[in-house]
């Protein structure tokens, strides 16, 4: 079976509503629900919640592969707001040692090869000054708050993890329409997953 892991209820809401007409409507942060085809889990934001709750998910369930779906911030102009992007590698980015960084990197299989792919950095903190922003822009394409944690735990259990994110904005932009873009991005993720689930199951 496929496991689909979201971070927030807001990111998951369109999918929970659209997939099989709301079968997962009662899912809340920290919970996992399943039917005959998929598991769906919500970790909450941040690497600590994502790590602990993904580990609990694996202790209680036995998926064949994981899709971590949600939203991200673009770090450069390679992607536009609303783009769906697949991560081909992810690394942990809260060790601020810009002179000699040593960030654990994890390569990922790109399961959806029709999507653009790039490097994802997972950070609990928000890059604030120009030097830090430009540093991350040189080594990564997008950022989130959960991807590395989910992928790391999946790897410790020997289960493939694929990350699909929708771009909600760019790191240097003050977006007055962020809420609108976030809603649209969550819907785009949902539509993509619902359209692909049948094909994914056929490939298992």
trRosetta pair geometry for C-beta under 8 A, 3 or more apart (Angstrom, degrees):
i j d omega theta_ij theta_ji phi_ij phi_ji
1 34 7.3 39 162 -154 156 124
1 37 6.6 150 -136 166 95 29
1 38 6.1 167 -179 -107 99 30
1 39 6.2 92 128 -15 125 89
1 62 7.8 91 40 90 102 64
1 63 5.4 -86 87 -123 80 68
1 64 6.1 142 47 2 33 93
2 37 7.1 -3 33 151 98 75
2 38 4.8 -29 73 -115 92 89
2 39 7.3 -156 100 30 48 71
2 63 6.3 34 -170 -157 15 113
2 64 6.8 -44 -75 52 46 92
2 65 6.1 -23 -120 70 70 83
2 66 7.7 135 -169 -107 64 25
2 67 6.4 8 -178 0 110 107
2 197 7.2 -147 50 -140 156 86
2 200 5.9 42 -72 130 148 133
2 201 7.1 -93 -16 -77 120 75
2 204 7.6 -122 -51 -70 88 134
3 38 7.1 149 -98 -168 26 75
3 39 4.3 -15 -113 65 77 112
3 40 7.8 171 -161 -80 57 27
3 41 6.7 2 -174 4 102 114
3 57 6.9 113 -162 159 143 128
3 61 6.7 122 -93 117 126 138
3 63 3.5 -77 -24 -74 109 164
3 65 7.2 -159 30 99 81 38
3 66 4.6 -29 75 -109 106 74
3 67 7.2 175 89 26 53 64
3 159 7.9 28 28 156 128 147
4 15 7.5 -127 139 154 149 154
4 38 5.9 14 -2 178 106 127
4 39 7.0 178 26 88 63 58
4 40 5.1 -14 68 -109 100 72
4 41 7.4 166 86 25 51 68
4 66 7.7 154 -89 -162 24 61
4 67 5.0 -16 -110 68 72 99
4 69 6.0 -12 -166 11 97 119
4 193 6.7 70 -127 -154 145 143
5 40 7.9 167 -83 -158 34 45
5 41 4.9 -18 -111 69 76 100
5 42 7.8 161 -160 -88 61 23
5 43 6.3 38 -177 -28 106 110
5 54 6.5 28 -137 -105 157 98
5 57 7.1 -57 -97 -72 118 179
5 66 6.0 3 -1 -169 115 110
5 67 7.3 172 24 86 70 47
5 68 4.9 -27 71 -108 102 71
5 69 7.4 146 71 22 48 68
5 150 5.5 173 97 -139 148 137
6 9 8.0 111 114 -84 130 21
6 11 4.8 -179 -167 97 115 111
6 12 3.8 170 64 -68 169 103
6 15 7.5 179 -58 44 140 138
6 40 7.4 10 3 -172 103 89
6 41 7.4 177 31 88 65 49
6 42 5.4 -22 75 -106 92 71
6 43 7.4 -166 93 14 43 80
6 68 7.9 149 -85 -160 29 58
6 69 5.9 -36 -88 74 78 82
6 70 5.5 130 -144 -76 71 100
7 11 5.9 56 52 27 80 149
7 42 7.2 42 146 -159 12 69
7 43 5.5 -44 -123 58 52 98
7 44 6.6 -39 -177 108 68 11
7 45 5.4 64 167 -88 118 58
7 50 6.8 -33 -113 -87 92 109
7 70 5.1 36 11 -104 101 159
7 144 7.7 -167 -34 173 152 116
7 145 6.8 95 -144 74 157 96
7 146 4.5 -172 -92 -10 120 158
8 11 4.6 98 60 6 85 99
8 12 6.8 -165 93 0 46 90
8 29 7.4 -17 -135 -91 46 109
8 42 7.1 44 -150 -157 8 107
8 44 7.1 63 -91 -128 61 33
8 45 6.1 13 -67 -53 103 92
8 70 7.3 98 25 -135 83 123
9 12 5.8 -66 -144 47 31 105
9 13 6.0 55 156 -57 68 94
9 27 7.9 172 -117 107 86 86
9 28 6.9 -13 -87 -137 122 51
9 29 6.1 -78 -43 -50 100 89
9 42 6.3 26 -72 -142 63 153
10 13 5.8 -28 -144 -6 28 119
10 182 7.2 3 148 152 129 119
10 186 6.4 -105 145 -87 72 156
11 69 7.4 170 155 116 116 78
11 70 4.4 -1 -167 -131 153 86
11 71 5.9 -138 -110 -6 113 96
11 186 5.2 -149 -136 -116 43 106
11 189 7.0 -3 -175 60 86 156
12 15 5.6 -74 -166 50 57 109
12 16 5.3 54 144 -28 92 111
12 27 6.9 -84 133 99 147 131
12 40 7.2 120 -153 177 128 118
12 42 5.9 -85 -14 -91 156 108
12 186 7.8 -62 -2 -158 15 113
13 16 5.7 -58 -140 37 28 110
13 17 6.2 23 163 -16 65 110
13 186 6.6 29 50 157 88 140
14 17 5.8 -63 -150 40 30 109
14 18 5.8 14 160 -11 69 118
14 186 5.2 141 5 133 121 93
14 187 4.7 179 -111 -101 167 57
14 189 7.4 123 66 67 123 83
14 190 3.6 -117 110 -24 107 158
14 191 7.8 -38 141 -32 131 71
15 18 5.9 -64 -134 45 28 102
15 19 5.5 22 173 -21 70 114
15 24 8.0 -10 118 63 82 134
15 40 7.7 -178 121 -133 121 138
15 69 7.6 85 -47 100 158 144
15 189 6.9 -58 -50 111 117 91
15 190 3.9 -152 -67 -117 69 91
15 193 5.8 8 -119 64 124 139
15 194 6.9 -171 -132 -48 77 96
16 19 6.7 -42 -120 32 19 105
16 22 6.9 45 145 -130 68 55
16 24 4.6 -106 -140 89 86 101
16 25 6.0 128 155 -93 107 40
16 27 5.9 -135 -120 40 135 121
16 40 7.2 148 -94 151 86 158
17 22 5.5 -2 -140 -87 46 84
17 25 7.2 65 -93 -97 58 86
17 190 7.8 0 52 -152 86 152
18 21 8.0 -23 -171 -79 23 31
18 190 5.3 108 29 166 140 122
18 191 7.5 -67 154 -80 172 54
18 194 5.4 -73 124 -66 120 150
19 22 7.9 135 67 -52 60 20
19 23 6.6 -78 109 34 86 99
19 24 6.5 15 74 15 118 115
19 40 7.9 156 67 -64 159 147
19 190 7.7 -124 -37 -159 90 93
19 193 7.6 -40 -76 110 118 110
19 194 5.7 -149 -88 -99 75 98
19 197 7.6 79 -128 -22 110 160
20 23 4.3 -4 97 -10 116 125
20 24 8.0 86 60 -10 105 85
20 35 7.0 5 42 -15 168 171
22 25 4.5 19 -178 -52 94 112
23 35 5.9 13 140 -64 148 136
24 27 4.8 4 168 -19 94 123
24 33 5.0 162 -130 79 92 139
24 35 8.0 -102 -61 -30 94 107
24 40 5.2 7 -135 57 158 148
26 33 7.1 115 73 -72 87 149
27 31 5.4 -164 -153 88 65 119
27 32 7.8 14 -133 -130 106 15
27 33 5.0 -109 -83 3 102 124
27 40 6.0 -54 -101 107 161 114
27 42 6.0 131 154 -13 106 120
28 31 5.0 70 58 5 66 128
28 42 6.7 -116 133 55 23 143
29 42 4.8 -99 -110 121 44 122
29 43 7.5 -22 -155 99 79 17
29 44 4.7 71 -165 -70 119 92
30 42 6.7 -29 2 87 30 89
30 43 7.6 64 -83 -143 43 26
30 44 6.5 17 -54 -27 76 115
30 49 8.0 -86 -83 -163 83 106
30 53 5.9 -119 -124 -117 58 132
31 41 7.2 -155 103 -138 42 63
31 42 6.2 22 50 39 69 99
32 39 5.8 -2 -174 -175 111 106
32 40 6.9 164 -152 83 62 43
32 41 4.1 -17 -100 -96 90 94
32 42 8.0 -168 -77 18 52 60
32 57 5.5 133 -70 -120 144 91
32 60 6.9 156 53 87 146 130
32 61 6.5 -118 149 -30 156 140
33 39 7.4 161 86 -155 36 59
33 40 5.6 -12 62 58 82 93
34 38 6.7 -150 -140 103 74 42
34 39 4.4 -30 -93 -101 106 67
34 40 7.1 168 -85 15 52 66
34 61 7.2 155 -56 -120 145 131
35 38 6.5 22 45 47 87 67
37 197 7.1 72 145 168 135 119
37 201 6.2 -45 -154 -93 108 138
38 197 6.8 -61 -50 -146 138 125
39 57 7.4 133 144 -168 141 108
39 61 5.3 65 -96 -170 161 159
39 63 5.8 -103 25 -74 127 115
41 53 7.1 170 164 148 119 106
41 54 7.6 127 114 -103 146 59
41 57 4.9 -1 -111 -108 168 135
42 53 7.9 -43 103 151 44 151
43 49 5.3 130 156 131 86 93
43 50 4.5 59 151 -108 151 58
43 53 4.3 164 -132 75 76 133
43 54 6.1 -9 -99 -47 129 82
43 146 6.1 137 76 -146 141 137
43 149 7.9 154 172 100 160 126
43 150 7.1 -125 -36 -79 158 106
44 49 3.9 -76 83 160 110 153
44 50 7.3 -138 72 -58 67 61
44 53 6.7 115 24 -6 96 154
45 49 6.6 62 71 49 30 139
45 50 7.9 -23 -172 -44 19 100
45 145 5.3 20 -167 103 87 142
45 146 6.8 -110 -140 -54 46 112
46 49 4.9 81 70 18 95 102
46 50 6.5 -166 93 -8 45 94
46 124 5.5 43 -135 -117 82 106
46 145 5.7 -35 -79 161 32 116
46 146 7.1 35 55 -80 16 82
47 50 5.5 -60 -139 43 31 113
47 51 5.9 33 162 -23 68 108
47 92 7.5 64 -119 -131 150 104
47 94 7.6 -113 -3 -9 150 140
47 122 6.3 110 -85 144 108 120
47 124 5.6 -88 4 -56 102 108
47 145 6.9 -118 -42 172 68 67
47 146 6.8 -178 -89 -110 49 45
47 148 6.9 -14 -118 71 112 100
47 149 4.5 165 -149 -55 72 131
48 51 6.0 -55 -146 34 25 108
48 52 6.3 13 162 -8 63 111
48 149 7.9 -107 -36 -117 13 153
49 52 6.2 -63 -142 43 27 102
49 53 5.7 6 170 -3 67 119
49 146 7.9 -50 80 -109 91 107
50 53 6.5 -64 -133 47 19 98
50 54 5.8 18 167 -18 61 116
50 145 7.6 168 -28 125 137 71
50 146 4.0 165 -88 -144 149 90
50 149 3.7 106 102 89 116 139
50 150 5.5 -77 177 -50 113 80
51 54 6.2 -61 -142 38 19 106
51 55 6.3 20 158 -18 60 110
51 149 4.3 -98 -61 -161 77 115
51 152 7.2 -18 -112 73 94 119
51 153 6.0 158 -143 -53 59 122
52 55 5.8 -58 -152 35 27 112
52 56 6.5 25 152 -16 64 106
53 56 5.4 -46 -143 37 38 113
53 57 6.3 50 151 -26 63 100
54 57 5.3 -46 -150 30 35 119
54 58 6.6 31 153 -15 64 102
54 149 6.5 156 14 135 140 90
54 150 5.1 179 -92 -119 153 63
54 153 4.2 135 112 66 120 155
54 154 7.1 -70 172 -45 127 75
55 58 5.9 -57 -152 37 32 106
55 59 6.5 33 151 -21 65 106
55 153 5.2 -119 -68 -142 70 132
56 59 5.5 -52 -146 34 35 113
56 60 6.4 14 161 -4 66 112
57 60 6.4 -78 -153 46 24 97
57 61 5.8 -35 172 33 67 116
58 61 6.6 -77 -117 61 25 75
58 62 7.9 74 -157 -93 60 44
58 63 7.9 -82 -108 24 72 94
58 153 6.5 -165 -9 153 139 107
58 154 7.5 179 -75 -100 133 50
58 157 4.8 -129 -162 -68 146 160
58 159 7.3 -160 -118 10 118 142
63 66 5.9 96 99 -71 145 72
63 159 6.2 76 85 -157 88 147
64 159 7.2 163 160 -142 20 100
64 204 5.8 92 86 -142 162 116
65 111 7.7 119 161 -90 148 149
65 159 6.1 174 -111 177 37 89
65 160 4.5 -19 -126 70 100 98
65 161 7.3 179 -171 -81 74 31
65 162 6.9 28 164 -1 117 102
65 204 7.9 -146 11 -106 112 99
66 150 6.9 -156 142 164 143 105
66 154 4.8 -113 24 -108 143 140
66 159 5.8 78 -13 128 101 118
66 160 7.0 -170 31 98 71 52
66 161 4.5 -14 70 -111 110 75
66 162 7.1 175 92 26 58 63
67 111 7.5 -93 -98 53 98 152
67 161 7.8 159 -90 -160 22 56
67 162 5.1 -22 -110 71 70 96
67 163 7.7 154 -164 -92 54 25
67 164 6.3 -4 -173 12 102 110
67 193 7.2 152 119 -119 150 110
67 200 7.9 -52 -43 -130 138 160
68 146 7.1 -159 -173 115 129 105
68 147 5.9 144 115 -122 146 68
68 150 4.4 118 -93 107 142 154
68 151 6.9 -88 0 -54 147 78
68 161 6.2 22 -11 -175 109 104
68 162 7.3 -177 24 87 71 43
68 163 4.7 -19 67 -108 103 76
68 164 7.5 163 82 28 53 61
69 163 7.8 173 -77 -156 38 48
69 164 5.0 -8 -109 69 80 96
69 165 7.4 173 -155 -82 45 46
69 189 5.1 137 172 -175 112 123
69 193 6.1 -14 -101 -67 167 132
70 144 6.8 106 91 -144 121 142
70 146 7.1 50 34 53 159 127
70 165 5.9 -17 77 -117 64 80
70 166 7.6 -123 129 26 30 81
70 186 8.0 -14 -149 -108 52 77
70 189 6.7 36 -95 -119 12 167
71 144 7.3 151 95 -113 50 109
71 165 6.0 94 -155 -165 14 88
71 166 5.2 -42 -109 66 71 80
71 167 7.5 122 -161 -112 77 9
71 168 4.8 36 -177 -31 127 118
71 182 6.5 -2 -112 -138 170 76
71 185 4.9 74 -110 126 112 137
71 186 6.7 -50 -52 -69 117 72
71 189 7.3 -105 -64 -36 69 140
72 85 7.0 -74 48 56 137 123
72 120 6.8 -91 -124 -128 149 107
72 142 4.3 48 144 167 137 122
72 143 6.2 155 -167 71 93 34
72 144 4.6 -69 -108 -63 87 99
72 147 7.9 11 -91 -37 117 135
72 165 3.8 42 -11 159 116 145
72 166 7.2 155 23 69 76 32
72 167 6.0 -42 74 -99 83 55
72 168 7.1 164 68 10 31 87
73 142 6.4 157 79 -160 43 73
73 143 5.1 -19 60 58 97 89
73 144 7.4 161 15 -75 75 53
73 167 7.3 81 -135 -148 19 73
73 168 6.5 -49 -86 57 61 89
73 169 5.8 -23 -128 74 83 77
73 170 6.9 116 -177 -134 82 16
73 171 5.5 95 149 -73 120 73
74 77 7.6 85 143 -95 132 21
74 78 7.0 -161 -161 56 117 76
74 79 4.5 -152 -108 66 132 105
74 80 7.9 12 -37 -65 164 6
74 81 7.7 -116 3 -74 129 56
74 83 7.8 61 -71 47 130 120
74 141 7.0 -39 -148 161 71 69
74 142 5.4 -42 -107 -101 45 86
74 167 4.8 22 -42 -142 106 125
74 169 7.1 -142 26 109 87 31
74 170 4.8 -39 73 -103 100 70
74 171 7.0 -122 91 -17 51 80
75 121 7.6 47 -47 27 148 116
75 133 7.9 -176 -153 -169 89 72
75 136 5.5 -114 -144 125 140 98
75 137 4.8 -167 156 -102 101 64
75 140 5.5 73 24 97 161 85
75 141 5.8 -179 43 179 104 18
75 142 5.8 -152 -4 -83 91 26
75 143 6.0 88 -58 -19 109 97
75 170 7.6 145 -96 -154 9 72
75 171 5.2 28 -119 -15 54 134
76 79 7.8 90 77 20 67 75
76 137 5.2 115 -68 -155 95 96
76 141 6.3 -71 30 -136 104 61
76 170 7.8 -67 111 -143 2 108
77 170 7.3 10 -86 -117 58 143
78 116 7.6 -178 149 159 103 145
78 118 6.6 129 104 -91 147 147
78 141 5.7 -52 53 -147 142 110
79 83 4.4 -133 -166 58 99 148
79 85 5.8 -42 -105 -64 150 133
79 116 6.8 -178 -94 88 99 144
79 118 7.4 -106 -38 -3 123 152
79 141 7.0 89 -10 166 116 107
79 142 6.9 4 26 -72 146 115
79 167 4.8 169 132 -57 125 157
80 83 5.1 111 57 -33 67 111
80 167 6.8 143 95 80 32 143
81 167 5.6 -130 -121 113 35 100
81 168 6.7 16 -142 -179 89 18
81 169 5.9 18 -102 -89 110 42
81 170 7.5 -88 -61 -27 91 83
81 175 7.8 131 -97 -120 146 146
81 181 5.2 -54 -177 -146 127 131
81 185 7.7 -89 -177 -68 74 111
82 166 6.7 -22 -154 -174 29 102
82 167 6.4 -33 26 67 23 88
82 181 7.0 -106 -58 -151 79 88
82 184 6.0 -37 -105 124 98 121
82 185 6.3 -135 -108 -86 46 76
82 188 6.3 136 -163 -47 72 160
83 116 6.8 -17 174 40 126 126
83 166 7.1 167 86 -150 38 59
83 167 4.7 24 51 16 84 122
84 115 5.4 -81 113 -131 97 122
84 116 8.0 139 91 37 57 82
84 164 6.3 0 -174 -175 101 98
84 165 7.4 161 -152 86 55 36
84 166 5.4 -32 -95 -95 66 75
84 167 7.9 -137 -71 -1 21 80
84 188 6.0 -149 -62 143 104 118
84 189 7.1 149 -112 -89 107 62
84 192 5.8 118 -115 -71 159 158
85 115 6.3 157 -133 161 23 114
85 116 5.5 -42 -118 83 78 89
85 117 6.8 130 -173 -114 77 28
85 118 5.8 -27 -175 26 127 106
85 141 7.5 -150 -176 118 151 125
85 142 6.2 138 89 -20 155 157
85 164 7.4 159 80 -154 41 53
85 165 5.4 -24 63 67 91 84
85 166 7.6 149 16 -99 77 25
85 167 6.4 64 -7 -43 120 98
86 110 5.0 98 127 -143 135 92
86 111 7.2 -155 -147 44 138 66
86 112 5.2 -175 -73 62 141 97
86 113 7.9 -76 44 -87 162 29
86 115 4.3 112 -15 88 106 126
86 116 7.2 169 27 88 78 37
86 117 4.6 -40 78 -100 89 85
86 162 6.9 -30 -151 -177 106 95
86 163 6.7 130 -160 83 56 62
86 164 5.6 -25 -98 -99 71 71
87 90 5.2 34 161 -61 142 98
87 108 5.5 48 107 47 88 148
87 117 6.8 111 -141 -158 7 82
87 118 6.7 -52 -116 74 53 56
87 119 7.1 62 -151 -141 84 20
87 120 4.0 -36 -118 -10 130 124
87 142 7.6 -115 -90 61 96 118
87 147 6.4 100 -19 -172 168 145
87 163 3.9 -2 30 74 119 122
87 164 7.9 -135 4 -69 80 28
87 165 6.9 53 -38 2 101 111
88 107 7.0 -21 155 -155 69 73
88 108 5.8 -162 -162 62 25 87
88 110 5.2 -24 -97 -60 87 111
88 117 4.2 67 -35 162 109 127
88 118 6.7 123 18 30 95 6
88 119 6.9 -54 60 -74 82 55
89 105 5.8 12 172 -178 122 101
89 106 6.3 164 -159 83 74 45
89 107 4.8 -40 -99 -107 97 50
89 108 5.9 177 -90 10 34 84
89 119 5.2 -16 69 -117 92 82
89 120 7.3 -172 95 31 45 72
90 105 7.6 160 85 -155 33 59
90 106 5.4 -19 63 61 79 98
90 108 6.2 44 -4 -28 96 126
90 119 7.3 162 -89 -166 36 60
90 120 4.3 -19 -108 73 87 102
90 121 7.3 165 -158 -88 63 25
90 122 6.3 40 178 -21 109 106
90 147 4.9 -133 -140 128 147 114
90 148 4.9 -166 141 -86 113 71
90 151 5.3 125 56 25 140 158
90 163 6.4 77 -55 1 135 158
91 103 4.6 76 160 140 129 115
91 104 6.0 173 -146 89 86 48
91 105 4.2 -37 -84 -100 117 64
91 106 6.6 159 -83 13 59 72
91 119 7.4 -4 9 -177 99 104
91 120 7.7 159 21 89 55 58
91 121 5.8 -24 68 -113 80 71
91 122 7.3 -161 95 21 32 82
91 140 7.5 -130 45 -87 102 121
91 148 6.3 18 163 -101 11 128
92 95 7.1 60 116 -4 98 100
92 103 5.9 -166 68 -162 65 89
92 104 5.4 27 23 52 109 94
92 121 7.8 78 -170 -161 6 71
92 122 5.8 -38 -111 66 52 98
92 148 4.7 161 -74 151 73 165
93 103 6.1 10 -93 -131 58 140
93 121 3.9 40 -33 179 144 112
93 122 6.2 154 17 64 91 41
93 123 4.4 -53 80 -70 103 99
93 136 6.8 62 -166 -114 147 113
93 140 7.3 -51 -77 -28 147 156
93 143 7.2 -77 48 -126 151 108
93 148 8.0 167 -3 -26 75 149
94 123 5.3 142 -67 -136 80 73
94 124 5.6 15 -87 28 140 89
94 125 5.9 116 -124 13 95 102
95 101 6.7 130 99 -146 101 84
95 102 7.0 -52 110 64 149 67
95 103 6.2 -177 48 -91 115 76
96 125 8.0 -36 -49 60 123 148
96 132 7.4 -26 -136 -120 114 121
97 100 5.8 -46 144 69 110 62
97 101 5.1 150 79 -95 85 57
97 102 7.0 -6 68 15 137 75
98 101 6.4 1 -116 -51 25 105
98 131 7.3 43 -158 140 169 109
98 132 7.1 -113 -77 -103 136 70
98 135 5.6 -81 -132 -115 113 160
103 121 7.8 -23 179 -130 155 103
104 148 7.9 113 87 -165 100 128
106 148 6.9 136 23 -138 126 79
106 151 5.5 154 103 128 148 128
106 152 6.6 -144 -55 -80 160 71
106 155 6.6 -119 -150 -43 134 155
108 151 6.3 -73 -87 -136 118 137
108 161 6.4 -73 -131 88 110 81
108 162 6.6 134 169 -114 116 46
108 163 6.2 -15 174 12 171 100
109 160 5.7 -24 32 -155 131 120
109 162 6.4 -60 83 -86 83 92
110 113 5.7 95 120 -90 108 68
110 115 7.7 -148 -171 64 107 95
110 117 5.1 -48 -111 -93 139 147
110 162 7.3 102 -139 -136 26 102
111 160 7.7 115 -67 145 119 129
111 162 4.0 -35 5 -107 125 154
111 200 7.9 36 161 -116 131 104
112 115 4.7 39 114 5 110 115
112 162 7.1 114 -4 172 87 137
112 164 6.4 42 20 -91 142 121
112 196 7.1 -39 -101 -127 118 159
115 164 7.0 108 26 -127 178 98
118 140 7.7 95 151 -177 101 58
118 141 3.3 -58 166 54 136 157
118 142 6.0 99 94 1 127 102
119 139 7.1 -86 107 147 151 59
119 140 4.6 -119 107 -131 106 63
119 141 5.1 119 49 7 69 92
119 142 7.6 165 88 31 48 71
120 140 6.7 55 -155 -162 9 114
120 141 7.3 -47 -71 60 46 84
120 142 5.4 -29 -109 77 72 92
120 143 7.0 138 -164 -104 66 28
120 144 6.3 -10 -171 14 115 103
120 147 5.0 -34 134 95 142 162
120 148 7.6 -166 111 -53 102 79
120 163 6.2 -73 3 111 161 152
120 165 7.1 122 -105 0 132 145
121 136 6.1 -116 42 -151 160 108
121 139 7.6 72 -61 100 132 94
121 140 4.1 -53 -22 -105 112 169
121 142 7.5 176 25 90 70 42
121 143 4.9 -29 71 -106 87 84
121 148 7.8 -3 -165 -43 36 123
122 143 7.2 152 -95 -160 25 69
122 144 5.7 -28 -110 76 74 75
122 145 6.4 102 -161 -143 81 14
122 146 6.5 -129 -140 48 122 13
122 147 4.8 -154 -75 53 116 81
122 148 3.6 -136 25 3 141 105
122 149 6.6 -160 155 -11 160 78
123 126 7.4 136 115 -83 121 31
123 127 7.4 39 113 -38 168 84
123 143 5.8 -20 22 -165 108 121
123 144 8.0 138 31 78 64 28
123 145 6.7 -60 76 -102 45 63
124 145 6.0 81 -101 -144 49 96
127 132 4.5 -163 -152 120 98 110
127 133 4.8 138 136 -80 130 66
127 136 5.8 -115 -67 6 156 141
127 143 7.9 -180 -5 -41 113 172
127 171 6.6 8 62 -166 122 129
128 132 6.7 38 45 53 54 137
128 133 7.9 -130 69 -45 13 98
129 132 5.2 87 62 13 79 102
129 133 7.0 -147 97 -7 38 92
130 133 5.6 -57 -146 38 32 113
130 134 6.1 26 160 -16 68 108
131 134 6.0 -56 -145 39 28 106
131 135 6.3 36 152 -27 62 105
132 135 5.5 -50 -149 30 33 116
132 136 6.7 26 158 -12 65 103
133 136 6.3 -61 -154 39 29 103
133 137 6.3 30 152 -21 65 111
133 171 5.8 167 -146 135 106 131
133 172 6.6 97 178 -76 146 90
134 137 5.4 -54 -145 37 35 117
134 138 6.6 40 155 -26 65 101
135 138 6.0 -59 -161 27 30 110
135 139 7.0 -12 159 9 64 109
136 139 6.4 -79 -146 50 34 88
136 140 5.4 -35 -178 41 78 110
136 143 6.9 5 171 -63 141 128
136 171 7.5 159 87 -105 125 171
137 140 7.4 -73 -104 60 17 68
137 171 7.2 -138 -73 48 102 145
140 143 6.6 78 122 -68 140 81
142 165 6.4 170 137 86 151 145
142 167 6.9 -110 -118 -99 128 93
143 171 7.2 65 20 -81 125 117
144 147 4.9 87 65 -15 127 108
144 165 6.3 -134 -59 -112 136 147
146 149 5.7 -72 -163 44 54 111
146 150 5.8 44 151 -21 89 110
147 150 6.1 -63 -149 37 29 106
147 151 6.1 20 161 -12 67 113
147 163 5.1 46 -143 -129 114 148
147 165 7.5 -51 -76 -56 131 129
148 151 5.9 -62 -145 43 29 108
148 152 5.9 32 158 -25 67 110
149 152 5.8 -54 -144 34 26 112
149 153 6.5 20 161 -13 62 106
150 153 6.2 -60 -151 38 27 105
150 154 6.3 27 154 -18 64 110
150 161 6.3 159 128 -155 88 143
150 163 7.6 128 80 -91 123 104
151 154 5.7 -57 -147 38 31 113
151 155 6.3 34 154 -23 65 106
151 161 4.4 -173 -119 92 67 149
151 163 6.6 -46 -65 -48 118 119
152 155 5.7 -56 -152 33 29 112
152 156 6.7 29 152 -20 64 102
153 156 5.7 -51 -151 31 36 111
153 157 6.8 20 153 -6 65 106
154 157 6.0 -70 -156 45 33 102
154 159 4.7 -94 -168 77 85 95
154 160 7.1 -23 154 114 125 13
154 161 3.8 119 74 -54 159 120
155 158 7.4 43 -173 -74 35 26
155 159 7.7 -111 -73 52 23 58
155 161 6.9 -72 -46 5 75 120
164 189 6.8 143 118 -135 106 93
164 192 6.9 -147 159 112 146 143
164 193 7.7 164 78 -71 148 92
165 189 7.7 -27 -145 -94 27 121
166 185 3.6 164 116 -167 125 91
166 186 7.1 -150 52 -59 143 28
166 188 4.9 127 -114 76 144 119
166 189 5.0 -114 -20 -51 122 96
167 170 8.0 22 179 -66 116 63
167 185 6.7 -141 71 -116 31 128
168 178 6.8 56 159 -158 106 79
168 181 5.1 123 -161 123 68 106
168 182 5.0 29 -138 -90 130 66
168 185 4.8 -82 -82 -13 80 160
169 173 5.6 -134 -180 71 102 120
169 175 4.6 -113 -120 -18 133 149
169 178 5.9 -25 -52 -116 142 91
169 181 6.1 102 -59 103 87 153
170 173 4.4 77 64 0 93 115
170 175 7.9 125 34 -51 69 117
175 178 4.2 111 95 -66 110 84
175 181 6.4 -41 161 14 146 143
177 180 4.5 -40 179 41 91 121
177 181 5.8 95 118 -25 87 97
178 181 5.6 -61 -146 41 32 109
178 182 6.0 35 156 -24 69 105
179 182 5.7 -50 -145 33 30 113
179 183 6.5 31 155 -18 62 104
180 183 5.9 -55 -152 35 29 110
180 184 6.4 26 153 -15 64 109
181 184 5.6 -56 -146 40 33 112
181 185 6.1 36 154 -24 67 106
182 185 5.7 -54 -145 35 29 112
182 186 6.5 29 157 -18 64 105
183 186 6.0 -55 -150 35 29 109
183 187 6.5 28 153 -16 63 108
184 187 5.7 -58 -152 38 32 112
184 188 6.4 36 151 -24 66 105
185 188 5.6 -51 -149 32 33 114
185 189 6.6 35 153 -19 64 101
186 189 5.8 -50 -152 33 33 112
186 190 6.5 35 150 -19 64 105
187 190 5.5 -53 -150 36 35 114
187 191 6.3 33 155 -19 68 105
188 191 5.9 -53 -145 36 30 109
188 192 6.3 32 155 -20 63 108
189 192 5.8 -59 -151 36 29 113
189 193 6.3 23 157 -16 65 109
190 193 6.0 -61 -148 38 28 106
190 194 6.2 23 161 -16 67 109
191 194 6.0 -55 -142 38 27 108
191 195 6.2 25 159 -18 63 112
192 195 6.0 -65 -151 38 25 109
192 196 6.2 4 160 -7 64 118
193 196 6.0 -71 -143 45 27 101
193 197 6.2 44 162 -49 68 97
194 197 6.2 -34 -143 0 27 114
196 199 5.4 -67 -161 47 58 110
196 200 5.6 61 144 -29 87 104
197 200 5.5 -53 -144 34 33 113
197 201 6.4 33 158 -19 66 104
198 201 5.9 -55 -153 35 30 111
198 202 6.6 30 151 -21 62 107
199 202 5.6 -55 -150 33 35 114
199 203 6.6 30 155 -18 66 106
200 203 5.9 -64 -157 35 32 108
200 204 7.1 45 148 -39 65 96
201 204 5.7 -39 -156 6 39 116
